[in-house]
């Protein structure tokens, strides 16, 4: 174990976070709206505290003996601790700036930003100054691409190895990183990510948004995070004459960013053969269309709404849930129980591997369903050799076993966490629906859940220990379990 290497790299990572805080502070300093002077002061102080800690870690790690690669165990440790530290320091501005949050709520809000979950403890978002709301959106912009992948793009030019970081950042564990040098691929992903963000912002500006709101919503749409400067989220714009167009535009970008970003690298490199083999996107699109039609048709059939309006609501809600963005328009808590069960299934699944979405990913669902079909077929035809292919690649028995283990562990953690939330909130009158909804919303990085944490509510009424536990759960889900769990099992990484 090389603690000096870990300290140095974590220090540089936190320094990048301090620079982002400083940028938001400069915006707040020159903004003319009420409250931004306090926001500027809070952001500058936070940047100072964060930067000082970063410098201390860099000096503790030393500036000599730069290695040409990061060993695997150090890479895993950096990823797990990196997300925890970024979330901890990212919450400092919420402590300093009025109306202010307590330490547990600030950590929760910051973790929700960096993990692109979108759950919030702010009871009145519009009461916060724009400088803090910008920082809130920036945390999701950084978290969406994976702040450690941004870190890789920078470190590759400093001569530091980055493969371990890149492979342990959950969103880009798609097995295709060898298609080019890691830093080239990470820079290509960064350009694509920022290009989508700019395109979304320009479109929203043309539809009547201010530049501030356009950029805030584009950052949180492309990151599939879901933070909004408005209490009503996207519902704030639904009553506009072009409200349906705004919803459709944001829906398009939420869906695009729930796909594997490496698809866009493949398109840019004109690898059409590889693109035709892509199954994840086809499955995700098919699932979205099916769920939209079933929910809209079912609600229209039962007389809950007209088909046209039900289709509009279902289209936005299904995509915002499956992409784990969590923007709000319609209150799905008022929908019938069967439709909420369908939304819960989408919450568990999430988007594609290699996207900014959460959940256990549609690729694992594909492997599970194809494996189930294989095992059923082998029961009746035991002498025939069957093979499972996903995205043109053969999935061997070992890979299938890992997928099954992941899904089992994911569900076990969800059940155990539901029990923990119920225990921590004992005596508050919390019901089972809220417990389950809280865990689904945070572990799958959705944002809104069910019950008292539904799309028109927030998480402010929960206790401080619950906020801390849920923040940890968000990071656990963002890193797809293992990169964070291994931090708490030193015996595992000492044996590498």
N, C-alpha and C positions, 0 to 999 in steps of 0.2 A: 504494500500500500504506500502511495506517495502523497502524504497530506499536503506538502508544499505545492505540488502541482494542482491538487484540488482547490486549495486556497487561492492560488493565483488566478485560475480560470474563473472561479466563482466571483472573485473580486472584479475581474474585467466585465463579467456579465452584469453584475450589480451596477457598475459604473455606466454601462449603456442605459440601464433603467434610470439612473440619476440624470443622464443627458436628456432623456425623454421627458422627465419631470420638468427640467429646466426649460425645455421648449414650450411646454404648456404654460409655465409661469410667465414666459415672455409674452405669449398670447394674452394672458390675463392682465399683464401689466399695461398693455396698450389697448385693451378692450375698454369700451366707454360705458358699459352697463353697470348698474348698481351691484355691489358685492364683489366685483372682480378685483378690487384692490386687496381685499382680504384673501381671495383665492390666490393672487400672485404671491402674497407674503407666505401663505401656507405652502405653496408649491416650491418657492425658493428655499424655505427652511427645510422642507422635506428633501429636496435635492441636495442640500448641504449635508444633512445627516446621512443620507444614503451614500453620497460621494465620499464622505469621510470614512465610513465603514468600508467602502470598496477599496480606498487607498490603503487602509490598514491591512486588508486581506491580501492585496497585491504585494505589499512590502513583506508581509509574513511569508508569502510564497516565494519571494525573491524574483529577481529579473534575469537571473542567469540560468544556464543549463536548460534552455528551451528544448523540449523534446520534439521529435518529428512525428510522433503519434501519441494518442491517448490510450493507455491500456484499457481493457474492457471493464475491469472492476472500477477503475477511476471514472470511466465514462458513465457507468450506471449510477454511481454515487453523485456525480455532478448533475446529472439529469434530475434525480429525485430531490436533492438538496436545493438545486437551482430553482425549481418551481416553488418550493416552500419559502425560500428566502425572497424571491421576487414578489410573492404574494404578501409576505410580511412587510417588506419595505414599501410596497405599493399602497398599503393601507394608511401610511403615515399622513398623507394630505387630508384624508377624511377626519383625522383626529384634530388637526390644527385649524381647519376652515369651518366657520359657522355655516349651517346650524350644528354640524359636528356629529360624530358617531363615537360610541365607546370602542374600546380596543377590539373586542370580539366581533362587533358588527363591522368595524373597519377592515379587519382581516377577512371576514366573510365577503364583503363587497369587492375587495381587491382580488381575492381568489376567484370570485365569480367572473371578474373581468378577464384575468389572465387565462383562465380555463375556458373562456367564451361560453360560460354557462348562462349568464343573464339573469340569474336570481338576484333579488335586491332586498335590502333592508331599509331603503329610503321610502318613507311614507309620503313625502311630497317632493318629488324629483325637481319640479319647477322652482322650488324654493332655493335650490343650490345655485351658486354662481356659475357662469358659463365656463370659466377656467377649469373648475372641478369636473364639470360635465364633459369637457373635452378630454381631460385626463382619464376619465371613466371610459370614454370611447377608445382612446389610444391604448389602454391596457388590453382591450379586446383585439385591436389591430395587431399588437405585438403577439398576443397569445394565439391568435388564429393561425398564423403561419408557423407558430412554435417559436417562441423567443430564442430557443436554443438553436433553431435552424438559421435564424437571422445571425445569431452569434457565430455559427459555423461559417457563414458567408464572409464575415469579417476576419475571423481567426485564420482562415485558409491563407490569407495574404500575410499573416504574421508568422507563418511557418509552423503553426501548431496543428497537430493531428486532429481530425474531426470526424473520422468515420464512426467511432464509438458513440459520439454525441448524436450524430445524424441518425444512426440506426436505433438508438434507444429513445429518441423523441417519437412518441407513439404514432403520430400522423403519417410518418414516412417510413414505415416498416413494411413497405409493399414488395420487397424483394427485387426491385428494379433499380436500386441505387447504383449498381455496377454498370449501367448503360453509359455512364460518363464519369469523369472524376467528380467526387462528392461536391467540391466547392462549385464546380460549373453547374451541376444540377441544382444546388441550393440557390445559386444566383439566378438561374432561369426561373425557378419557382417564385423567387422574390419579385422578379420583373412581372411575371404573369399575375401574381397576387395584387401588386400595386396597380397594374394596368386595369384589372377588373374593378378595383376600388375607385379609380379615377373615372372609368366609364359609368359606373353606377352613380357617382356624385354629379357628374355633368348631366346625366339624364334627369336626376331629381331636381337639379337647379332649373332645367328647362321646363319642369312641370310646376314651378312656383315656389320651391323651397328656397330659403335663404342659404347662402354658402355655408354658414355654420351648421345648420340642420342637415344640409345635403351631405357634407363631409362626415358628420357624426353618424348619420344613418348608413352611409355607404361603408364606413369602417366596420360597423357592427353587423351589417348584412353580409359583407364578403367574408368576415371572420365567423359568420354564423353564431354571433354572440347574443344579439337581441337587445342590448342596452339602447335606450332612447332618451332624448332630453325632455320628453313629454310624459306626463302621468298616464295618458291613454295610449301610449306607444303609437303604432301606425294608425290606430283607431282615431287619433287626432285629425288625420287627413281623410278619413273614410267619407265624411260628409261633404267634402269638396266636390265640385262638379266633375273633376277628373280623378276622384278618389279611386275609382275602379282601375284606372290606368296606373296610378301610383302603386296600388297593391300588386298589379300584374308585373310591373317593372321590378319591384323588390322580390317578388316570387321567383322570377327568372334568375336573379343573381343568387338567391338562397339555394336554388336547385343546382346551379352551375358550380357553386362552391361546396356542395355536398358530394360532388364527384371527386374521384382521385385526381389530384392536380398533375400527376405524371401523365395523364391523358393529354393535357395541353402541351406538355413537352414532346410527346409522341407526335401530336399534330404539327407542331412547329418544325419537327425534323422529318415530316412527311413520311412517317412509317405507317402507311395505311394498312399493311398486313397486321401489324400489332393492334391497330385500332379496331379492326374487324373482329379480333379475338376478345375484345373487352366485353365481359358479361355483366360486371357490376353495375355499369350505367344502365344497361338494358333492364336488368332486374329492378333497379331502383325506380326507373321511369314507369315500368309496368305496375309495380306495387302502388306508386303514387296515383296513377290513373285509376286503378281498380278501387282504391280506398276512397278517392274523391267521388267517384260515381256511386259507390254503394252508400256513402254517408249522405250525399246530396239527394240521391234518389229515395233513400229510406225516409229522410226527413220530409221530403215533398209528398211521398206516398201516405205518410201518417198525418199530413196536414199541418206539420210544424212550421212550414215556410213554403214559399213558391220555389219551384225548381231552379229558376234563374238566380235568385238571391241565395238559395242554399248552395248552389254550385260555386258562386263567388266566395262565400264564406268557407266552404269545405276546401276549395283549392288553396286558399291562403293558409288555413289552419293546418292542413295535412302537410304542406311543404315546410311550413315553419316548424312543425313538430319533427318531421323525419330528418330535416337538416339540422335539428337541435338548435335553431336560432331563437325561437321563443318570442318573436314579435307578437303583439296582440292586436286583433281587430274584433272578431266575434268572441263572445263569452261562451266557450264550449262547456262550461259548467252547467249551462241551461239546456244542453242537448240531452237526449235520452241516454240511458245507461249503456246500451249496446254500442253506441257511437264512441262513448268515452273508453270502453274496453278496447276498441279498435285503435284509438289514439294512444292508449297505454302500450299496445304492442309496437306501435311505431316509435314510441319513446325508448323502448328497450333496444330496438334494432338500430336506429340511427342511420347515418349515411354510409358512404364508401370509405374503405381504408385509404389513407393518403389524402383525405379531405380535411377540412376544418371542422367537420361534424363530429359529434360524440356517439354514444351508444356502442353496442358490441359489433356493429358494422354488418352491412348486407352481405359482404363476402363470406363471413362466417356462417350466416344463415344459408347461403348457397351450399357450402360444404356440408352443413348439417343435413339439409334436405336431400342432397345427392347421396350422402352416406346412408341416410335412412332408407332411401330407395334401393341402394346397393345391398344393405343387410336383408331387406325383405326379399329381394330377388334371390340372394344366396340361400335363403331358407328353402326355397322351392327348386333351385337349380344349383346345388352345391358344387358340382364338378366344372362349372363354367367360370373362367377367369374374367372378372369385371374390373374396370378401371374408372377412376373419377378424375375428370378434367375440369379445371376452373381457369378461365381466361387463357385457354390454350395450354396450360401447364398441368402436368399430371400431379395429382395429390396422392402421396404415398400414405401407407398406414400410420407412420409416425406423425405426419402432419395432421392427419385426420384426428388422431388421438389428442394432439395438442389443442386443436380447435374444440373438441368435446370437453377437454379439461377446462379451457378458458370459459366456455359457456356455463359449465357447471359451477365454477368458482364465482363467476359474475352473478349468477342467480343466488348462490349461497350468501354472497356478500350483501346483495339486495335484501334478502330475507333477514339476515342478522342485523343489518343497519336499521331496518324497520323496527325491530325489537328495541334497539338502542335508542332511537328517536322517541319511541313510546315511553321508555324508561326515563329518559331525560326530561320529557314533558309531562310526566305523571303529575296529576293534580291540576292540570290546566284545562282539562276537558277535551283534549285532543282526541279525534276519532281515528279509526283505522284508515279511512280513505285519505285523510290528511297525512298520516304517517307514511303510507305507501306512496302518495303523490310527492311528498317531500324527498324521499329517497330516490324515486325515479327522476325527479327534476334535477337533482344534484349529481348523482352517480352517472347518469347519461348525459349530463351537461345540457339539459333542455332549457331551464329557466323557470317557467311556470309549471305547477303540478296540478293537483286536484284538491278539493276541499278548501280549507282556509288559506292555501297557497296557490290558488287557481289563477287564471289569467288576469283577473281584475284585483287581485290581492298581492301581498308581498310576504316576506319572511320576518318582518320586524317584530312580530308578536312572540317569536320563539325566544327561549332563554339563551343566555350567553354560552353555556357549555354546548348547547345544540348548534349554535352558530359555528363554533370552533370545529365540532365534529363534522358538520356538513361541508365546511370549507375543505377539510381534509378529504372528505368523500369526493368533492369536485376534482381535486388534484389527482386522486386515485383513479377516477374515471378518465380524466384527460390523458393520463399516461398509460391507460389500459392495464392497470393493476400492478404488473410486475416491477416496473422501474421504480415505483415508490415502495412497494411492499418489501423489496430486497433491502432497502435502507434500514428496516427494522429487524433484519435477520443477518447480523454481521457474520455469523458462522457460514452463511451461504457464500458471501463473496470473499471470505478469507481462503476458501478452498480452490479458488480459480487457478 
